[in-house]
Amino acid sequence: MLNCDLHIHTSYSRDGESPVEDVIRRAEEIGLDAIAITDHDTIEGALYAASLSTRLVIIPGIEISTRQGHLIALGIRDPVPPGLEVMETIRIAHNRGALVILPHPFHVWRHGVARRLHAPLSEVDAIEVFNSRYIVGSANLKAARIARRLGKPCVGGSDAHNARFVGYGRTLVDATPDPDSILSAIRAGKTQAVGRMTPLRTYTRQSLRNTWKKVTRKMSLR
């Protein structure tokens, strides 16, 4: 089983805190086999990571902002434009050969698609049933119940915005260490989601800082 973190942000995300090099270094230190760089609405960080020398398997990805919430597309090298309807976004990502994951589907504050619209649950390839950036675990448990009911593969990710927390959420994948094998195994449901929660103090600090950044951006546009 490969030890993978499929949901990581770098400084290429507006709310990311760590450069790609630090993320890779941390993943190597804690013994991960593969990581997916999934910055918000850009694949630049993922493509840069794939160009670096590392023992890790680097899976290029992106976390896409749709009108109803966030989606993750893995195995993609052409960005999907943000701001579209979620079903249209899924269609485009699939047409580009991507594996589509529904991340944190029931999170109250963090763009959980399934809180607004249940249709995408049957259209995605996998559901994130463990996300380490929760104050409590009820939304993870709900995601796991829905994934089991629909027969969807279950994955986990740290959703790390700082390299220190890479690996807090993981997916164990029964695959060989290359991107195509990992993505095929996820589609086949050969996965297990595991992990631990990001410390509450860190999660709260990052959330408050990100909220302040959004407020100041809006003020600067007036």
Number of C-alpha atoms within 10 A of each C-alpha: 14 17 20 29 30 28 31 30 30 26 16 22 22 15 20 19 18 18 17 21 15 15 26 23 13 17 22 16 9 10 12 20 20 25 30 25 33 30 28 24 23 22 23 20 23 27 18 15 24 17 10 13 8 13 12 20 18 26 26 27 33 31 28 26 21 22 15 18 23 25 29 27 28 23 22 21 19 16 18 22 14 17 15 16 13 22 16 11 23 26 14 15 24 17 9 16 13 22 21 26 26 26 29 30 29 21 19 11 7 15 20 20 25 20 14 12 13 11 12 16 20 13 16 21 22 24 28 26 32 31 29 28 27 20 14 11 14 12 20 21 14 13 24 21 13 15 20 13 9 12 13 22 24 26 32 29 29 27 27 28 24 20 22 14 22 27 29 22 29 29 30 21 25 19 18 12 18 14 19 13 14 24 19 15 17 24 17 14 18 19 21 19 22 22 17 16 18 22 14 13 10 13 17 15 10 17 16 11 12 15 12 12 14 13 11 11 11 10 9 8 6 5
